[in-house]
Amino acid sequence: MTNTPIDDILAAVDKQELVDLTLALGQINSPPGCEAEVADYVLNWLGENGISAFRQEVLPQRYNVVGRLPGSGGGQSLILNSHFDTAYGDPMDVWTIGRLTRADMSAWQEGDRIYGQGVVNDKAPMAATLLAFKALKRARVPLKGDLLFAGVAGEIGRAPIDEYRGPQYEGKGIGTRYAVTHGVVADHALVAECTNWTYTGVECGCLLVKITVFGKAVYTPFLRRPELVVDHPNAIVQAARLVEAIEEWAAEYERRYSYHSRTGEVVPKASVGAIRGGLPYKPIETAGLCALYVDVRVPPKVEPLVPLEELRGLVARLDVQADVQPYLFRRGYEGKNTDLLEAAIEIAHRRFFAEPPTEPDPPVSSMWRDLNVFNEIGIPAVTYGPPLGLSSEGWSYFIEADDIVRAAQLYALIAFDICNRPKP
């Protein structure tokens, strides 16, 4: 019996090759600002496999890599997008996660599982997109529209603030934004991330706010503790009052602005993610300054000034002397005209699963991902990808090798479908 093009595509994905590539990518530590090594690895891999590719310098030592399988003409085009930077791996990340382990900076295999934080976010999905490209090329199936690979820097959320300035502190979509504003455009974009085989075309935006609380320096022996905490001179004490109030506000904000979109429930969260006040080497005086750094997720239908003014009102009601200033905003979007891409995902999905994709868990449709950038400029985009797991000890993420293989096959089938659909 003669094989169909789909049979040839599925057979062209080699599991061991995919595992080896995932491990190779995952073993390159690439926190934000350190994407150059993994970008060069991917650029060389594409070249060695006969796929035309080039590198874009987004910022010094921060690179995108763009690959292309050209179509014969007349078909729709598709970008497969994933990111080089990982959530952890910078020595300073210990202040976020409490400790840095092997799982935060490398990758390894145990049985059929590939472990590593960078593997699940986002190098296993990236490896799957690369093998999808190779499978389509190896199977020699025709494509009418162009298929583009966009491996990008700067997806992870960072923002320059205080003394933390420079290229390594830029994030939240800078690589994808650079790509699309420098010619990497298509009719559709699929953002390859771990989504537990669900898809969504909506994500929240992000507002980062610095709240600087003012106090007074008092030498400890001279400190007269007031009867009311509101009268305490220590900015840290006043900030503690504010933290409690922000937590209460965040719960109410989440309730008021949650809504159900066509491709997922949007639940905007807010959290105090950092605090600094006084001098660690001079705690003999109360703090004259204490700063809170707040992450507020903003739904597509809400303007950033809404939560900003709510936070300012909260500070005023508490009678805390403070300055409230935003230092990053990225708008969220609900994708338009994503029906064709969703249909291609559903068709491919049903080849492997008895049921269609379910609705994603709210975090999947309420975070920041680079589909916001594509949807902002009018390229219909959704995110879709494999599940991830957490070890029984609770300290290491993993992904099953068979799920990475399935992701590569699914991405290849989706691309084959989209790129052979005629231009409208």
Secondary structure as UniProt FT lines:
FT   HELIX           5..11
FT   HELIX           15..26
FT   TURN            32..33
FT   HELIX           36..48
FT   TURN            49..50
FT   STRAND          52..59
FT   TURN            60..61
FT   STRAND          62..69
FT   STRAND          78..83
FT   HELIX           91..93
FT   HELIX           94..97
FT   HELIX           102..105
FT   STRAND          108..110
FT   TURN            111..112
FT   STRAND          113..115
FT   HELIX           117..118
FT   HELIX           119..123
FT   HELIX           124..139
FT   STRAND          147..152
FT   TURN            162..163
FT   HELIX           167..169
FT   HELIX           174..181
FT   TURN            182..183
FT   STRAND          188..192
FT   TURN            196..197
FT   STRAND          199..200
FT   STRAND          202..203
FT   STRAND          205..214
FT   HELIX           220..222
FT   HELIX           229..231
FT   HELIX           235..257
FT   STRAND          259..261
FT   TURN            262..263
FT   STRAND          264..266
FT   STRAND          270..277
FT   TURN            280..281
FT   TURN            283..284
FT   STRAND          289..298
FT   TURN            300..301
FT   HELIX           305..318
FT   STRAND          322..330
FT   STRAND          333..334
FT   HELIX           339..350
FT   TURN            351..352
FT   HELIX           362..365
FT   HELIX           371..377
FT   STRAND          381..384
FT   STRAND          389..390
FT   TURN            392..393
FT   STRAND          397..400
FT   HELIX           401..419
//
